[in-house]
Amino acid sequence: MTITQPTTQPDTDQAPTALDAARADLRGRLLADGVLLDLGSPGLYGRTGVFERVYAAVDAAAVRSQADLAADVLRFPPVEPLAAFERTDYIASFPDLAAAVSGFTGDDRAHRALLAARDRGERWESFLEPADLMLTPAVCHPVYGLIGDVVPAGGRNLDVLGDSFRREPSLDPMRLQAFHMHEFVHVGTPASARAHRDGRTPGMRALLESFGLGIDVVPANDPFFGRVGQVLARNQVEQSLKFEFVTHVYGPDLPETAISSANLHEDHFGTSFGLRTEDGAVAHSACLAFGLERITIALFALHGTAPDRWDGDVRAALGL
């Protein structure tokens, strides 16, 4: 497995206008060719049949590539209880990406005040109250509270697909606010978790390359928040906790974009959710995460927006 340097570091030699122009060009093509539909808010799109056809093929190929795991299939709604979200400690690292659900609980008088504020052209969201629900930022979050206190010998493999939401508005079509990850999670011992991450990374790379994508595997540098986040980001790279599968979406002279990842959580979720192995040690976890929309859009960027005209080998790898 070849590992290169993180691509999320600022590239001071690259003029931002060149990347902005490339992003705008891809976004314009996807909208003009009827692949995506503009919903009027940065990073939120409707998807047409041509998008769904490729998206479904990417997901099916990912599932086939991990079939030997015999993983338990779990599917979750796009929201999670606040109490469960708190246990993940996500808010400590990424408060700028989190989003809560609110609802109206007032009486007729409060409703009239809300409508009056709306009629004046004012923001009326302050009339809503927190609903003790969070939009799920990572699809594996609900998994850890369902495993039970003791992980069986050999660990647990879980196939998890769901919606993610991260409040990160952008006109970059590769950076969506609402998206889907298909994750293959392992919970077990430190050795089995690392084996899951490291042992399956080459196959994951080979799958993405079979789609015609040029792939590098690089240490990730997630955007942890604040001063403490700077330390966490350094630790993530130094300890090689997360690798990203990156590809050139906007041209060979512009930064690569992450489309999937392989993550080692160590004992983070084991500690937070009280998970133990049969010998009483804190359980470790790891996951492979396929970014389904990002892979799909990368394919449109590379091969064009007409899948029937793509190279035969690429179509065969996708089952199109």
N, C-alpha and C positions, 0 to 999 in steps of 0.2 A: 504494500500500500504506500503510495507516494503522498507525502504531506508537504504542502507548500505554506507560505506565510498567509496570515489572515488578510482577506480583501476588504474587511470592514474598516480598516484604518484609513484616515483621511489621506487622499492622494493630492499632495500640494502641487504637483506638476500638471495636474489635469484641470483645465478650465471648466468650471461647473456648467457654463453655458453649452458646451458640447454635449454633455450628458443630458442636460435638460432638453436640448433639441432632439436627441435620439429618443428620449422617453416620449416626448410630444408626438414624434413621428409614428412610433409604434402604437400609441394610444389612438391616434387619428386613423391609422389603417384598420385597427380592430373594430372601431366604431363604424367607419365608412363601409367596411366589408361585411357588416352585420354579424360579427362574432360576439361583440359585447354591446350592451345598451346603456347609455348614460342615464343614471337615475338622478342626476342633479346635485350630487354631493361627492367630493373627492374620495376615491377609493371604494365607491359603491356602484356596482354594475348589475344589470340584468344579463342573462346568458341565453343565447339562442341555440337552436338545434345543432348547428355545426360545432359550437363550443362543447355542448353536452356530449356529443358523439366522441370527441377526442378525450374529454375529461373522463368519461366512463371507461374508455379503453385504457387510459393511463392507470386508473384505479384498479381495473381488472388485472393488468399486468403486474402491478405491485402486489396484489393478493396472491397471484400465482407464484411470484418469486419467494414468498414467505410461507407457502403451503406446508412445508415440512415441519414448521413449528407446531402444527396442530393446535393453534391458539384458540382460546375461548373468545367468542365474538361478543362484543359489548357495544351498544349504541346508546347515546345520551342526548337529551335535549340541549338547546343552545344556551341554557341558563343553569346555574348551580346555586345551591343555598349559600347564603353569606357565611354561615358557620363553617361549611366545608371549604369555602374559598379562603377563609382566614387561616385554616390549618396548613395551606400550601405556602404561606408567607409571600405570595406573589406581590402583594401590595407594598412590601418593604423594598423590593427590587425594581418594580416597574409601575409605580403609581400613575405615571403619565399615560400608560396604555390601558389601564383598568376602566371599566364602565359599569355602573350600577343601574338596576331597574327601579323605576319609581312609578307610583300610581296615585290616583286621586282618592282621598279618603274623607273629604270634607262634606259639609252639609249644603243645603240650598244657598245659604248666605255666602259661603265660600265659593260656590260655583258661580254665583252672580258676579262676585269680585274677579274671578278668573276670566269670565267672559268680558267684563268691562275692561280689564287689562288688555285682552286680545283685541278688542275693538279700538283701543287707543294705539294699537301697533306695538305694544310692549311685550316683553318676554313673559310668558305665563307659567313656565316650568316650575317656578318657586312654589306654586300652589300644590305640587305633587310631593308625596312623602316617600321615603325609602321603603321598598317592598321586601327587604331582606333577601334579595336575589341579585346575583351578579351575572353579567354576560360572560360566558366561559372564554378565557383567553388561551387556554391550552386544553386540548381534548382529553388528555389523560388524567386531568385533575380528579374526576369523580371515581376513578379506578381504585385509588388507594384506600378509600374508606369502605370498600366492599370486599376486600380480600380476606378479612378476618385477622385475628391477632397473630396467628402462627401460619407462616408460609410452608406448604408441604415440601417434603424432600424433592429435590429436582427443580423447585421453584414453580412459578406460574408464568405462562405465556398468554398474553391478551392482545386481541385484535380490536383496535379502538378507532372508530371513525366518527367525526362529528364536526359541528360548526365551531369556529373560533372567532372572537371579536377583539380587536385591539384598536383603541382610539388613536389612530395614527393617519389622519387624512393626508392624501398625497395624490398628485396627478400622475405619478409613476404607475403604469398599469401592473407592474410586478409587486406593488406594495398596496394590498387591499386592506380595508378595515374589516370586512367580513369574508372569511375564507374557510377552507376545509383542510384538515390534516388527517392522513391515515397513518396511525401509529401502531407499531408492533412492540409492545412493552414486555419486559421481563422483570420479575421480582424474585429475588433469591439471595444467594450468598455474594460476597464481593467478587469472588472468582467467576461465578456464573453470570453475573451482571456484566462484568468486563468482557467475558467471552461472547456474550450476546452482541454487545456493541462492536467489538473489534473483529470478531469472527465473521460477522455478516456485512461489514462495510465494503469489502471487495465485491461481493455479489451485487450489492446495491449500486455500486458504481458501474459495474458491467451492465446492469439493466438500463440505467440512464444512458449509457453510451450506445446501447443497442438502438435507442431512439434517434441516433444521429447526433446527439449532443456531445460537445467536447467538455469533459468533466475534470475539474481539479478537486481534491479533498484538502480542506484547509482548516486550521484551528479557528473556531468561532470566537467572536468578541461581541457578545450581546450588549445592548445599550442599557446596562444597569444604571439606575438613577442616583444622582448626587455623589458626594465625596466617598461615602462608603461603597457606592457602586463602582467607583474607579478601582478600588481594591478587589472587589469581586470579579470585575472584568479581567484584571491582571491574573488573578488566581485561576480563572477559567482557562485562560490560554496556557499559563505555566503548567497546570496540572493536566492539560489535554482532556478536559471534561466533555467538550463538545466539538465535533467536526461538522463542517458544512460541505455539501456538494454544490460547487459553484460552476457556472457556465457563462460564456460571453453571450449576452442577450442583445447588447447595444453596439456590438462591433469589437474587433480585436484590440483596439487602442483605448477602449473605455473599461472601467472596472467591471469585474464579473459580478454575477448576482447569485445568491444562494437559492436553491430550489428544493433542497431536502437537508436532513441532518441526522447525525448519529450521536446520541447523548448518553453520558454516564452521570447519573444523579448521585452516585455514592449512597450515603445513608440519609440523604435529605428527607425523602418521603417516608422512609422507614422510621425515622425519629419522629417526624411530625404526626404520623398516623399510628404509632405504636406497633409497627410490624416487626415480628421476630421470626428467625429461622428455627428449626426444630431443636437446635442446640442452645437456644436462648439469646443468640447474638442479634443485633439490629440488622434487619434485612436491607439489602441494597437493591437498586433498580437501574434500568437502562431502557432506552427506547430508540427505535428507528422511526423517523418521521418523514413521510412523503408529502411535500407541499403540492397538493393536487392542482390548484389553480396556477401556481408558478410553473410547474412542469408543463402544463397545457399551454400557457401563454408563451413559454420559451420555445415550444414546438412550432407555434404559429409564427413567431418571430424568425425562426431559422428556416422553416420549410414553406412558409406562405399560408394563406388562409383557405386553401382548397385542399383538404386532406386526400381526395381522390387522385391528386396529381403528385403526391409525395413519392419519394423513392420506395421501390418495392420492398426492400429489406426493412425500412423503417415501418411501413405499414404492416409487414408480417410480424415484427417484434411487438407491435401494438395490437395485433389481431383485428386490424381495420379492413 
